Amino acid sequence: MIIGASKGLGRALALAFAKEGARLAICCRTAENLLRVLHKPGRRNCVKPISA
């Protein structure tokens, strides 16, 4: 699980682990931030949004 995955170090870690094939749970402050991280051309995702 990576918290703060939409910006800075959290984003860099999430992308690096994903590139290596890791299965991740990431948290962002807003759904918009989450979607920006996840939806990039060529990236395979299995997204299960959870609201708090």
C-alpha positions, 0 to 999 in steps of 0.5 A: 500500500502506498499512501500519497501516490498522486504526487512526489515520492509516493507517485514515484514509488507507485510507478516504480513498483508498478513497472516491476509488476507489483500489485498495488493499493494506492491512496490519494486525496481525491478520485481525480488524482487517483485517475491521473496516476492510473490512466496512462496509455499502455498501462494495464489497471485493475481499479477498485475505487473505495471511498472513505 
